[in-house]
Amino acid sequence: MAVDTAKRFDRIVNIYIQLQSKRVVKAQELADRFGVSLRTIYRDIRSLEQAGVPIFGEAGAGYSIVEGYRLPPVLFTKEEALSFVGAQKLMGKFMDRRLQEHYDGALYKIKAVLRMTEKDSLSAIESNIVMAKPGYDLFNGNVPHALSHLLESIAQRRQVNLLYKGVKDETPKPRTIEPAGLFHEMNFWYVYAFCHTRKDYRQFRADRIAQLQLLFEREHPPLGEFMDKRERAHSDLPKITARVRVENRHAAHMKWDRRFWGFVSEQDLGTHTEMVFETRDFHEGFPRWLLMYGDGVQVLEPDSLRKRMGELIEAVAANFRN
């Protein structure tokens, strides 16, 4: 019973902290975070109200704390403090220079309120965590602050002028877009936006942006709707089940990317590993990815995938012969 009471107390404190973190928090959001029922969340909210916290709620919207009401800051645990260092290293690898600078500034403020033991722990491990830089540029060197500008455009609902070099473009071309969301996929950052050139929503890869200028504002549907729409568009394509046999020296490297291509399962065959995929992109992306591993991969089924890979191999061979 004492353990349950302690867990409930910790949950209520964390609910209070989350209510202070944003303007409106939905009950379902709290239930999902803490792995409890909505009824439990309602009971915890009532406990906070009975303790004198001025919370007001609106059906279908969520809960808010009255503007200006604040309790003294809650101190971080040792584990939470140590997590900041890992986050700082990740920021350096995946974010642009300006966002890294902003995070570093925020981290100094966080360190200022830590206990001395937590400060000592952070200092002890900061130099012992190293994140290897990717072997490619996440952002164009001419636009080192692309991500921070795009985040600003989304927050303020502002249009953006770009010089953008698409896959088939020889030189960057002007585009006016209205960013609606950002997502990280296949090791690159993408901005989902309404494109005035295409008169439709498109996605743009951040490293292909050669120039960026913020303009005025406009509201857009949430990013989740775009992701769902993209998934539905892909779902119209037939899904195939593919079995491939891979030499173990290659199988270890394939583990990094295989989930992007619908990996389902694997079986250890000694010197080889047999993998099963379910994918809709069996004409372009998936076979080209398999070809990265050359003679270390054998397609067992289906015949259509084997035939497509044969076509690609013939095209490659023709290029070298010519």
N, C-alpha and C positions, 0 to 999 in steps of 0.2 A: 504493500500500500504506500509506504514511504517513497519507494522508487517511482510509482505512478504519479504521486503528488509532485515530486521534483521535476519529472518530465513535463507535467502540465504547467508548472511554474515557468520553466525554461521556454516552453512554447508560447505562453502568454507574453513573456518579455519580448520574444522575437517577433510576435505579431505586432506588438507596440512599435518596435523598431521599424518593421516593414511599413506600417501605417505612416510613419514619419518620412519614409523614403520617397513617396510620390503623392500626388494630389488625391487620387482615388485608387483604392485597392479592392478588387472583387473577392467575395467570399470563396468562390471556387478556386481562385488563384492561391489563396491561403491554404485551402484544403489540399490542393495538389502539392504544395511545397512541403507541408508537414505530414502528409500521408494520413489524414484523418477525415472524418465525415463532415458534411456541411453543418450538421446538428452540433458537432463538437465545436466548430468555429463560432457558431452563433452563441454557444454557452461561454466560450472564452471572451468574446466581445462584450457580453453582458458583465463578465467579471471585471473587465477594464473600466466599463462605465460605472460600476458600483464602487470602484477604487477612485473615482473622481476624474477619469480621463474623458474629456468632452468629445465624444465620437458621435457623428451623425451619419445615417445611412439612407440611401434612396433605392427603392426597388428597381432592379435591373441595372443599376449603376455601380454601387459598391459603397465602401466605407471611407470616411475622411475624418481627420482630426481638425478641430477648429483652428483656423489660421492664428499663428502666434503662440500656441500652446506648446511648450517644450519642457522636457525634463533634462537634468544634467546628462551629458554624454555617457554612454555605457562603455566601460573599458573593454578592450579587446582581449580575447584569450591568447595564450601563447601560440596555439595552432593557427588561429586566425591571423595573428601577426606574421607568422612564418609564410602563410599563403601569399602575403603581399609581395614577397620577394619573387616567388615563382611567377606571379602575375606580371611583375615588372620585366622579367626576362622575356616572357611571351610577348609583351607589348613591343619590346625592341625588335622582335623577329617578324611580327605580323602587322604592326601598325606603322603609319608614316611618322616622319620626324617630329611634326608638331604635336601629334597626339602623345608621342613618347615624352615630350617635354612637359605637357600638361599632366601626365600621370606621375612623372618624377616630382613635380611640384606638389601634387596631392599627397604623394607618399611622404614627403617631408612633413606635411601637416599631420599625417597619421602618426608618424614616428614621435612627433612632439607630445602626444598624449599617452604614449605607451609607458608602461612601467620600465624601470631600468633593466630588469632581467630580460624583458622582451627586446629592448634595444640591443642588449649585448648579444642575444641569440641571432637577431637580424644581421648584425655586423659580422658575426662569426661565419655565416653561411653565404653572404652576398657574393663573395669572390669565389665560392666553390660551386656555383651553378653557372654553367655556360650553355647558351643556346646557339647551335651552329646556324650561321646565316644560310638562307637558301641559295642555290647556285644560279638563280635568275632574279631579275628585278621585279618586285611587287608593284612598283610605281615608276613612271617615266622620270628620268633625272631632271627634266625641265619643270615637272610638277611634283615636287617632293612632298607637298602638303595636300595632295588630291583627296585623300580619305577624310581629313578634317574639314575640308571645304565642302565635300559632299554631305557629310553629317550635318554641317551647318545649313546647307540648302534644304535638307529634309526637315530639320527642326523648324526652319523659318518659312518653309514652303516657297522657296525661291527658284526661279528658272536658272538654267546654267548654259552658257555658251561653251562649246567644246571644239577643239580640233582633235578628231578621232580617226585613228588608222585601223579600219576593219581588216579582217583576214584577207580580203581580196583587193584592198586598196594599196596602190603603190606609194601614195603620200597621204598624210592626214587630211581629212576633209571637215569643213565646219558642220556642226550639228547644234541645234538648240533643243535641250531636253528639260524635263521637269522631274527630278528624282523623287521616287516614292519609297525606296528601300535599298538596303545593302545586304549582300550575303557573300559568304566565303565558301567556295566550292572548287574542287579539283586543284587546290593549293593557290587559287587566285581570288582576288576581291572583285565582285561584280556590283554594278549599280543597276537597279531596275527602275526604268523611267519612261515617261511618255516622250516619244521622239517626234518633233514637228516635221522632220523630213519624211518619216514613214507613216505619220498620222496614226500611230499605234504605240502600244507599250513594247519596249525592247529591253534587252540587257546589254550592258557595256562593260568590258573588262578594264579594270583600273589602269593596268600597265600600258594600255593602248591609248590612253588620254595624253595628248601632247601639249594641250593648253586648256585652261579652265578659267571661266569668269562667272561670278554670281550675278544674277539679274533680279527680277521681282518675284512675288510669291503666287502660289496656287495650290489648292488642296487636292490630294490624291487618295484613292482607295488604299487600304493597308497592304503591306507586303505579303501577308498570308494569303490574300486572295490571288495575287499573282502566282505564288508558288503552287497553289491548288490548281489554278488554270493551266500552268505549265505541265503539272503532273497529269491532268486530264488529257491534255493534247498528246502527251507521250503514250497515254493508255490506249489511244486509238490504234497504235501500231501493234501488230501481233507480237506476243512474247514467245521466245523460243528457249528451250532447255539445251544447254551445251555442256558436253563433257570433254575435258582436255586433260592430257597427261603431261606433266612437267617434271623436268629434272630437278632434283632437290636444290641444286645450287641456284636455280632461278626461282623456285617456289618461295624461298625466304624473302626475296625482293618483291615478288608479286603481292605479298600480304599487305603492302603499304597502300596499294591502289585498288585491289580487287573488289572492295565493297562498292566502289563507284559503278562497277559493271555487273551488279546483281549476283555477287557471290552467295552461294547457298550452303555448300558443304565441301569437305575434303576427306580423302582417305590415303593413309600412308601405305605405299607399296614397296617400301625399302629404299631403293635408289631413286624412285620417282614418287610424285604425289598426284593423285587424280582429283581434279576439282570439278564441281558442278556449278554452273551459272544459269540464271534466268534473266534474260536481257531482251530489250526491244531494239537496241542499237546494234544489230548484228551485221549491218551492211557497211558501216563506216568506222565508228569509234572503237567498237569491241574488237574486230579483227585487226585493226591497225595497232591496238594496244598489245594484242597477243604477238604480233610480228616483232615487237621490241625485243622479245626473248628468242628470236631466231630459231635455230635448229634444236633448241631445248624444249620446244613445245610441240605436241602432237594433238590434233583435233580428232577425237573419237566419234563425236556426233554433234550436230546433224550434218548431212551431206552438203546442205546449202551453205553452211559456214565454211566447210572445207573447200568448196568450190570458190567462194568469195575470196578466201585467203590465197588460193591458187592464182586468181586473177590479179590480185595485188602484187604477188611475187613476180608474176610475169611482167607486169608493168615496171617494177623496179629493175628487173633484169634487162628489159628493153632500154631503159634510161641509161644504164651503164654500158650496154653494147653500143649505143649510139654515141 
